[in-house]
């Protein structure tokens, strides 16, 4: 599945639903998923989530786009129960397109595509660069 231009939350909820149904999903181009909302609010939310807790005890919020995408999907699964853990194990998320998946046909989620807006939405790559990741 190609995450380019998909709204992060909408895509994550659809993917979580399909994972619970038993599908195995591989997401590529996770860094091109978008987060809608005002730039200042989105950045404040991610910076606050990253700064929360302590280094020793957590909660540990990811810095890289593939891990943020995985954590967003995990938040929409019952990840503390067995069925949620097994569903989450069937998810693979990649930055870019790895060699193994380069020739595979890619699908997308039409309901999760970002609508045109006056201001361009933030991509996960932009957010993670501001969090300190080297993408």
C-alpha positions in Angstrom: 0.0 0.0 0.0 1.3 3.4 -0.9 0.9 6.1 1.7 1.8 9.0 -0.5 -0.7 11.8 -0.1 -2.9 9.9 2.5 -4.1 11.6 5.7 -2.3 9.8 8.5 -5.2 9.2 10.8 -7.7 8.2 8.2 -5.2 5.8 6.6 -4.3 4.3 10.0 -7.9 3.6 10.9 -8.6 1.9 7.6 -5.4 -0.2 7.9 -6.2 -1.1 11.5 -9.6 -2.4 10.4 -8.1 -4.5 7.7 -5.4 -5.9 10.0 -8.1 -7.0 12.4 -9.8 -8.7 9.5 -6.7 -10.8 9.0 -4.9 -9.1 6.2 -1.1 -8.6 6.0 -0.3 -5.1 5.0 3.0 -3.5 3.8 3.0 0.3 3.7 5.6 2.1 1.6 6.4 5.8 1.3 5.4 6.4 4.9 7.3 9.7 5.0 4.9 11.1 2.4 1.7 10.7 4.5 0.3 14.0 5.5 -1.1 15.4 8.7 -3.8 18.1 8.3 -4.4 21.1 10.6 -2.6 24.3 11.2 1.2 24.0 11.1 1.7 25.4 14.6 -0.8 23.0 16.2 0.5 19.9 14.5 4.1 20.7 15.4 3.2 21.6 19.0 1.4 18.3 19.3 4.2 16.2 18.0 6.9 18.1 20.0 4.8 17.7 23.2 4.4 14.0 22.6 8.1 13.6 22.0 9.0 15.5 25.2 6.5 13.7 27.4 7.8 11.3 30.0 11.4 10.4 30.8 14.2 8.6 29.0 14.1 5.7 31.5 10.4 5.1 32.0 8.7 6.5 28.9 6.4 6.8 27.2 8.8 6.7 24.3 7.4 8.5 21.2 9.1 7.7 17.9 11.1 10.2 15.9 11.1 8.5 12.4 8.2 8.5 10.0 7.8 4.8 9.6 7.7 4.4 13.4 5.2 7.3 13.8 3.0 5.6 11.2 3.2 2.2 13.0 2.4 3.9 16.4 -0.6 5.7 14.9 -2.0 2.4 13.6 -1.2 0.7 16.9 -3.3 3.3 18.7 -6.3 2.2 16.7 -5.8 -1.4 17.5 -6.6 -3.2 20.8 -2.8 -3.7 21.1 -2.9 -4.9 24.7 -5.0 -7.9 23.7 -3.9 -11.0 21.8 -5.9 -10.3 18.7 -4.5 -6.7 18.5 -0.9 -7.9 19.0 -1.2 -10.5 16.3 -2.9 -7.9 14.0 -0.1 -5.4 14.7 2.5 -8.1 13.8 1.0 -8.3 10.3 1.9 -4.7 9.6 5.2 -3.6 7.9 5.9 0.1 7.3 8.8 1.4 5.2 10.4 4.7 4.4 10.5 4.9 0.6 10.2 1.7 -1.4 12.5 -1.2 -0.5 14.0 -3.4 -3.3 11.8 -6.3 -2.3 8.6 -4.3 -2.9 9.8 -2.2 -5.9 8.0 -4.3 -8.6 4.9 -5.2 -6.5 1.6 -3.6 -7.4 0.6 -0.8 -5.0 -2.8 0.1 -3.8 -4.1 3.2 -2.0 -7.1 4.1 0.1 -9.3 6.5 -1.7 -11.2 7.6 1.4 -8.0 8.6 3.1 -6.6 10.9 0.3 -5.9 14.5 1.4 -8.3 17.0 -0.2 -6.9 20.1 -1.8 -6.5 22.9 0.7 -5.3 26.5 0.6 -2.3 25.6 2.8 -0.3 22.5 2.0 -0.5 19.9 4.8 2.6 18.8 6.6 4.2 15.5 5.6 5.6 13.1 8.1 9.0 13.8 6.6 8.8 17.5 7.5 7.5 16.7 11.1 10.3 14.2 11.7 13.0 16.6 10.5 11.8 19.1 13.1 11.8 16.3 15.7 15.5 15.6 14.9 15.3 12.7 12.5 17.6 12.5 9.5 15.2 11.5 6.7 
